[in-house]
């Protein structure tokens, strides 16, 4: 058994998982933390991490480092995703984080993020499937992972994130229907290109004799599930493997879209800090379901952090989680 701390420094959220790891794909969570810091706030068009966003994120990482020290974790794995891999000043940010917190952030490519997230996402799935299409909506990018059982057959990472969509297209509170229509058009065009790439690889349409499930991970699907379950206090066990029908997701969207952000936050299940981001997040979710022909979504609260711990080897390197075709 080894105690490992995994940190995901994302465009919107900084997440921590401290867990005991046992060889054979077994992890036993000790502590979970999640803080929305909006590292990617006002990122475009200059692609610069703003000073205020840096300060908020470093403050959280300083607190995480204290928790990691107290937990006596043997290893810390910290990765940076979309905003860090794209920003013009990521090197100075990473250096500042290391100097102030002792945490060394490793920027990872979108495909690596997808591969690791896919490994973590499949851990708690409690149903039979032949193939799984997993999607991970982030603040700055969205990843797609298609598996045959636990073998990756296709990876896609696209620049489509909820922070960017909110800041560029959804300027009114609540958003106008014109803004929503324009956002939906942009999202559908990008996801259609993903489907076309799947078709070019002869991976879509899915075979009629196979059981194919759609899995949504990260903040948007888990928030939709929490809203559907009317959770006044988040319950990871209830959210994981919760099934959402497309019609129900659309009902939730139409209700949220008519409310101001300060009204949305009063709804059970909606985490403070996501009251504006949930709108583009649901737009992406609906577009994925309609584009790939799914009427039902399985929500899984497991992904990159769990995958980071599972992919850690005794040599201290991140290793490939899946075999690849």
C-alpha positions in Angstrom: 0.0 0.0 0.0 1.2 3.5 -0.9 -0.5 6.8 0.0 -0.5 9.0 -3.1 -1.9 12.5 -3.6 -3.2 13.5 -7.0 -4.0 17.1 -8.0 -5.8 18.3 -11.1 -5.1 22.0 -11.8 -7.9 22.7 -14.3 -9.2 25.8 -16.1 -12.1 26.1 -13.6 -11.4 23.8 -10.7 -8.5 22.6 -8.6 -9.1 19.1 -7.3 -7.3 16.9 -4.8 -7.5 13.2 -4.1 -5.4 11.5 -1.4 -5.7 7.8 -1.6 -4.1 4.5 -0.6 -3.0 2.6 -3.7 -2.6 -1.2 -3.9 -1.3 -3.0 -6.9 -4.1 -4.5 -8.9 -6.2 -1.3 -9.7 -7.3 -0.8 -6.1 -7.5 2.6 -4.5 -8.9 3.6 -1.1 -9.8 7.3 -0.9 -8.6 9.1 2.2 -9.6 12.7 1.3 -11.2 14.6 -1.5 -11.2 18.4 -2.0 -12.4 20.6 -4.8 -12.2 24.4 -5.1 -13.3 26.5 -8.0 -10.6 29.1 -8.7 -11.3 30.0 -12.3 -7.7 29.8 -13.4 -8.9 30.4 -16.9 -10.8 33.6 -16.2 -10.4 36.1 -19.0 -7.9 33.8 -20.6 -8.8 34.7 -24.2 -7.7 36.3 -26.5 -4.2 36.9 -25.1 -4.0 33.3 -23.5 -2.5 34.7 -20.4 -3.2 33.5 -16.8 -4.4 36.6 -15.0 -2.7 37.7 -11.7 -5.9 37.4 -9.7 -6.5 33.9 -11.0 -2.9 32.9 -10.2 -3.2 34.1 -6.6 -6.5 32.3 -6.0 -5.1 29.0 -7.4 -1.8 29.2 -5.5 -3.7 29.9 -2.3 -5.7 26.7 -2.8 -2.5 24.7 -3.7 -0.8 26.0 -0.5 -3.7 24.6 1.5 -3.6 21.3 -0.4 0.1 21.0 0.3 -0.6 21.3 4.0 -3.3 18.6 3.9 -0.9 16.3 1.9 1.8 16.8 4.5 -0.5 16.0 7.3 -1.8 12.9 5.5 1.8 11.6 5.2 1.4 10.9 1.4 4.5 9.4 -0.1 4.1 10.9 -3.6 2.4 13.9 -5.1 1.3 13.9 -8.7 0.0 17.3 -10.0 -1.1 17.8 -13.5 -2.2 20.9 -15.5 -4.8 20.6 -18.2 -6.2 22.9 -20.8 -5.4 26.4 -19.6 -1.9 25.5 -18.4 -0.9 23.7 -21.6 -2.2 26.6 -23.7 -1.1 29.7 -21.8 1.8 31.9 -22.8 2.9 32.4 -19.2 2.4 28.8 -17.9 6.1 28.3 -17.2 6.3 31.3 -14.8 3.0 30.1 -13.1 4.4 26.6 -12.7 7.6 28.0 -11.2 5.7 30.3 -8.8 3.6 27.3 -7.7 6.6 25.2 -7.0 8.4 28.0 -5.1 5.4 28.9 -2.9 3.9 25.5 -2.4 6.5 22.9 -3.2 4.1 21.3 -5.7 5.4 20.7 -9.2 2.7 20.8 -11.9 3.2 18.7 -15.0 1.3 20.0 -18.1 -0.2 17.1 -20.0 -1.5 16.9 -23.6 -5.2 16.5 -24.2 -4.9 12.9 -25.4 -2.9 12.0 -22.2 -5.6 13.6 -20.1 -8.3 11.6 -22.0 -6.4 8.3 -21.6 -5.9 8.8 -17.8 -9.4 10.1 -17.3 -10.9 7.1 -19.1 -9.1 4.7 -16.8 -10.5 6.3 -13.8 -14.0 6.7 -15.2 -14.5 3.0 -15.8 -13.6 1.9 -12.2 -17.0 2.3 -10.6 -19.3 1.4 -13.6 -21.8 -1.2 -12.4 -23.4 -2.4 -15.7 -22.5 -4.6 -18.6 -21.1 -2.9 -21.7 -19.2 -3.8 -24.8 -18.2 -0.3 -25.6 -18.1 2.9 -23.6 -18.0 6.4 -25.0 -16.7 8.7 -22.2 -16.8 12.5 -22.4 -15.1 14.9 -20.0 -16.2 18.5 -20.1 -13.7 20.9 -18.7 -13.3 24.6 -18.3 -11.1 24.9 -21.5 -11.5 21.6 -23.4 -13.6 18.5 -23.8 -12.1 15.0 -24.1 -13.7 12.0 -25.7 -12.6 8.4 -25.0 -14.1 5.4 -26.8 -13.3 2.0 -25.4 -13.8 -1.6 -26.2 -14.3 -2.9 -22.7 -11.2 -1.3 -21.1 -9.1 -1.0 -24.3 -9.0 2.4 -25.8 -9.9 2.5 -29.5 -10.2 6.3 -30.0 -9.2 9.5 -28.2 -10.2 13.0 -29.1 -9.5 16.3 -27.3 -11.1 19.5 -28.5 -10.9 23.2 -27.5 -14.4 23.4 -26.2 -14.8 24.4 -22.5 -17.4 26.0 -20.3 -15.4 28.9 -19.1 -14.5 30.0 -22.7 -18.1 29.6 -23.9 -19.5 31.5 -21.0 -17.2 34.5 -21.4 -17.4 34.6 -25.2 -21.1 33.9 -25.9 -23.2 34.1 -22.8 -23.0 37.8 -21.7 -26.5 38.4 -20.4 -27.9 37.1 -17.1 -30.0 35.2 -17.8 -28.7 34.5 -21.3 -30.9 35.5 -24.3 -32.3 32.9 -26.6 -30.1 34.4 -29.3 -27.0 33.8 -27.2 -28.1 30.2 -26.4 -28.8 29.5 -30.1 -25.4 30.8 -31.1 -23.6 28.8 -28.4 -25.5 25.6 -29.5 -24.5 26.2 -33.1 -20.8 26.5 -32.2 -20.9 23.5 -29.9 -22.7 21.2 -32.4 -20.2 22.1 -35.2 -17.3 21.0 -33.0 -18.9 17.8 -31.8 -20.0 16.9 -35.3 -16.3 17.0 -36.3 -15.5 14.6 -33.5 -18.2 12.2 -34.9 -16.8 12.6 -38.4 -13.4 11.6 -37.1 -15.0 8.5 -35.5 -16.7 7.7 -38.8 -13.4 8.0 -40.7 -11.9 5.5 -38.3 -14.9 3.1 -39.0 -15.9 3.5 -35.3 -19.3 5.1 -35.9 -22.2 4.3 -36.3 -21.9 1.8 -33.4 -22.6 -1.8 -34.2 -26.2 -2.8 -33.5 -25.3 -6.0 -31.8 -23.1 -4.3 -29.2 -24.1 -2.7 -25.9 -22.7 0.8 -26.0 -23.0 3.1 -23.0 -22.4 6.9 -22.7 -20.5 8.0 -19.6 -20.2 11.7 -18.5 -17.6 12.6 -16.0 -16.5 15.9 -14.3 -18.5 18.8 -13.0 -21.3 19.2 -15.6 -22.7 15.7 -15.5 -22.3 15.3 -11.7 -24.0 18.7 -11.2 -27.0 17.7 -13.5 -27.3 14.5 -11.5 -27.2 16.3 -8.2 -29.9 18.7 -9.4 -32.0 15.8 -10.7 -31.6 14.0 -7.3 -32.3 17.3 -5.4 -29.3 16.9 -3.3 -28.9 19.5 -0.6 -25.6 18.0 0.3 -23.5 16.4 -2.5 -23.4 12.6 -2.3 -20.8 11.0 -4.6 -22.2 7.5 -4.1 -25.7 8.5 -5.2 -24.4 10.5 -8.2 -22.1 7.8 -9.5 -24.0 5.5 -11.9 -27.1 7.8 -11.8 -28.9 7.5 -15.1 -30.2 10.7 -16.9 -32.5 10.6 -19.8 -32.0 13.2 -22.5 -35.6 14.5 -22.0 -34.9 15.1 -18.3 -31.6 16.9 -19.1 -33.5 19.2 -21.4 -36.1 19.9 -18.8 -33.4 20.9 -16.3 -31.8 23.1 -19.0 -34.9 25.0 -19.8 -35.6 25.7 -16.2 -32.0 26.9 -15.5 -31.8 29.0 -18.7 -34.7 31.2 -17.6 -33.2 32.0 -14.2 -30.6 34.5 -13.3 -27.4 33.0 -11.9 -28.2 34.2 -8.4 -31.5 32.4 -8.6 -29.9 29.2 -10.0 -27.6 28.9 -7.0 -30.6 28.4 -4.7 -31.5 25.2 -6.4 -30.5 22.0 -4.5 -27.6 20.3 -6.2 -26.0 23.3 -7.9 -22.5 24.0 -6.5 -21.6 27.7 -5.9 -19.2 28.7 -8.7 -21.1 26.7 -11.4 -24.2 28.8 -11.6 -23.1 30.3 -14.9 -21.0 27.4 -16.3 -23.8 24.9 -16.0 -25.6 26.4 -19.0 -22.9 25.8 -21.6 -22.1 22.5 -19.8 -25.6 21.2 -20.5 -25.5 22.5 -24.1 -22.3 20.4 -24.6 -23.9 17.4 -22.9 -27.1 17.5 -25.0 -25.1 18.0 -28.2 -23.0 14.9 -27.4 -26.1 12.8 -26.8 -27.9 14.0 -29.9 -24.9 13.8 -32.2 -24.0 10.3 -31.2 -27.6 9.1 -30.8 -27.8 8.4 -27.1 -31.1 8.8 -25.2 -29.5 8.1 -21.8 -26.4 9.2 -19.9 -24.6 7.4 -17.1 -23.0 9.8 -14.7 -19.7 8.8 -13.1 -17.9 10.8 -10.4 -14.4 9.3 -11.1 -11.9 10.2 -13.7 -8.6 12.0 -14.0 -7.6 11.9 -10.3 -8.3 8.2 -9.9 -6.6 7.5 -13.2 -3.5 9.4 -12.1 -3.2 7.2 -9.0 -3.9 4.0 -11.0 -1.3 4.9 -13.6 1.4 5.6 -11.1 4.3 3.1 -11.2 6.9 2.3 -8.5 9.5 4.1 -10.6 7.5 7.3 -10.1 6.4 7.8 -13.6 3.0 8.0 -15.2 2.4 4.9 -17.3 -0.1 4.1 -20.0 -3.3 2.9 -18.4 -4.7 1.0 -21.4 -3.5 -1.1 -24.2 -4.1 0.7 -27.5 -5.1 -0.5 -30.9 
